[in-house]
């Protein structure tokens, strides 16, 4: 009982049950193994009529706007054959809609432009119905492979064929439950037999094949007289098979045996049996066996003959059923053609009586549309736009000026002359200078010729035109033709193929327009003849033949006008898209190439213009270092005056009777002299900069012409070397609290408070100091705010000391800040981010700091940190093992350095991590380490992101680089 109820729940809900009625239908669409759509054969003429009306009205009907109405019918252009059919529309995404073709049952997704509104006279019921085999349901899941095979099985069996259906019931959704026959075959039984469906009737357990007794009870197979060949339910019957009689010899032997037994039967049965056995000889037994074998063979032969007869009977029955089915189809087709002929006869009368005006009115509307289309469609397609763009790009392009090659040769000769001047070591300097001047004159002449040719080129206008063409092409081919082929497939003959395709398309369009014009002229001539023929006042006679043939003329006009209106609606196919795509990419390559050329011409023009302006002042003379020599003389004089005044002040201060006003006066004079000296040193640096630019540029001979000014030394030091400075000219105050390792003094220089760091040097360490200082100076100038800048370097004249001048920071080092007023966590992140950026600038220049400690990091306004300089007289290996590489109790020396490895950027990152740990945990005692030989951070209860960062910085291997640390979540959070 429970099973019966469960089966009943799976049945479809019926709207009604209909008596068995037989119809002939044509299958138009297969949904799955048990469901299909079909049209009634009697409605074929109606379907053709609808298709004809749709093909005429839909191309000019208004397109769908807004949201579709679910119960309304629309017209849609089917993607396979580009014909119009009625459909119901459901909204989709991206301006596409899911449509169901109501007259055929299939569905697809189309664009809004392929859907049109239909008038009320086309809003009649659908011509196709949905059918389902009665009592069946699918044997597997909807999307399973078995169900797909069942759908293919039913499609191959019935699609496009005519079936006899017996209606059983109708569901609430309109699906009709039927039995379907094709000839003598029951289609539903075939689906069940191949296990593509299951029987699902109330109270019946599922079985791959329904028992015959059950089918008769449930009327799944129709009952009736099976011998009636005219019945729709006819099924072939099997002829009974009869066995052959026994062999004759064996029967006679048995009869003789019975007679002998009856005649000689006595009470002594054993005696009788013995007598009988003695009479049976071996020959008799062999004869009996032979007869039995012959009988057996004859029996098999007769059995095969009976089977063959049964097969022939079934074939004859099937042939008779097929003949009957074909006769029925032939009757239906004849009836259909007869009705069509009758309909045509009626339509002829109706057309002549009432539709002539409508026909001319519709034709006039289409002709008006043709006029508008010709007026507004001159360059509306992407192909036309591309063709015009190609014409603009190719016909007006600007090439490299002819004088450019001559200019390049002149520049090459000039550069060779400069190279010989730089490499000159002998007394041939004067001759090389003359050669340089000659090549420079040739170069200036070539530059003037280049200017004359470039000045007449419309470079700015051409660049603007190329920009507009490029933008418009990108806009058109990005919006209209999204499926462009990749630029790698561009062919060399892209323009030729595009022009050939364009000419063919234009020729086709021209032929269509000419055909339209010709047809309209024929119609116009017919109208003139009609006017003359029916005008009784017309004197010229018009023959009757001139006013006949209007049907053919109208048909031709309608056909040609329709073709011209619809020719622009067809989208290009894949081959045409490839031709347009290749041409598009090719013209974009031409545009980019010409843009690069024009920018190169403009850049070359500006460079030569600057060179010409620089050479104007040296056209008749050569730059000299006289101003620098004069400045050096004034510096020497001021330095002597300053020393003398300092001696005078010293003498006055040591006199028995101090003359205080005189001492103050002398000190004021000393201050004025010192300021004047510093101003001259500033001017000396300006002159050095000018001379260095001239030497690097066009006058390398200045180095040999003025060896006393030591231009090469100044250039190699990147402007750091300041030989005019001496320690005794400064009014310096010693910084005793910071002078434990080297002498540090604080003083004023050129209105700026600076610190002088003294280093003991010899010849070897002096060279190393200059090299490392210049390397650091170059890296610092890339990011000026990330590291302490170097203001100058000078060497003592009377002692083996080298002095480095750096800015004075009033807030002091990181150690002093933490001692006086420690940073809070938000300030620590900002300060250490600046330190990390300073390390990144050094590491990008292949510099290892190797001396990152609290004394060498400076804090600016508690919001920014910068990396300090280091001891340039020491190598990184010596700096790394310095005793100052500690922060509190945290050792800043990386584990690999303790094993004797050389310092690297990774060891700097370990020191950076140690500084971070010291700032957040100043009381960290250490040296507890984990399995990775890094400090154990879990007991410190740090923030998760901070702990994660420190664990990546203080490991033995695989540490973060400075760039990776800047991208870590800890610093990214602070930046946001």
Buried (B, 14 or more C-beta within 10 A) or exposed (E): EEEEEEBEEEEBEBBEEBEEEEBBBBBBBBBBBBBBBBBBBBBBBBBEBBBEBBBBBBBBBEEBEEEBEEEEBBBBBBEEEEEBBBBBBEEBEEEBBBBBBBBBBBBBEBBBEBBBBBEEEBEEEBBBBBBBBBBBBBBBEEEEEBBBBBBEBBBEBBBEEBBBBBBBBBBEEEBBBBBBBBBBBBBBBBBBEBBBBBBBBEEBEBEEEBEEEBBEEBBBBBEEEEEEEEEBBBBBEEEEEEEEEEBEBBEEBEEEEEEBEEEEEEEEEEEBEEEEEEEEEEEEEEBBEEBBEEBEEEBEEBBEEBEEEBEEBBEEBBEEBEEBBEEBBEEBEEEBEEBBEEEEEEEEEEEEEEEEEEEEEBBEEBBEBBEEBEEEEEEEBBBBBBBEBBEBBEEEBBEEBEBBEBBEEBBEBBEEBBEBBEEBEEEEBEEBBEBBEEBBBBBBEBBBBBBEBBEEBEBEEBBEBBEEBBEEBEEBBEEEBEEBBEEEEBBEEBBEBBBEBBEEBEEEBEEBBEBBEEBBEBBEEBEEBBEBBEEEEEEEEBEEEBBEEEEEBBEBBBEBBBEBBEBEEEEBEEEBBBBBBBBBBBBBEBBEEBBEBBEEBBEBBEEBEEBBEEBEEBEEEEBEBEBBBEBBEBBEEBBEBBBEBBEBBEEBEEEEEEEEEEBEEBBEBBBEBBBBBBBBBEBBBEBBEBBBEBBEEBBBBBBEBBEEBBBEEBBBBBBBBBBBBBBEBBEBEEBEEBEEEEBBBBBBBEEEEBBBBBBEBEEEBBEBBBEBBBBBBEBBEEBEEBBBBBBBBBBBEEEEBBBBBBBBBEBBBBBBBBEEEEBEEEBBBBBBBBBBBBBBBBBBEEBBBBBBBBBBBBBBEBEBBBBBBBBBBBBBBEBBEBEBBBBBEBBBBBBBBEEEBEBBBBBBBBBBBBBBBBBBBEEBEBEEEEEEEBBEBEEBEBEEBBBBBBBBBBBBEEBBBBEEBBEBEBBEEBEE
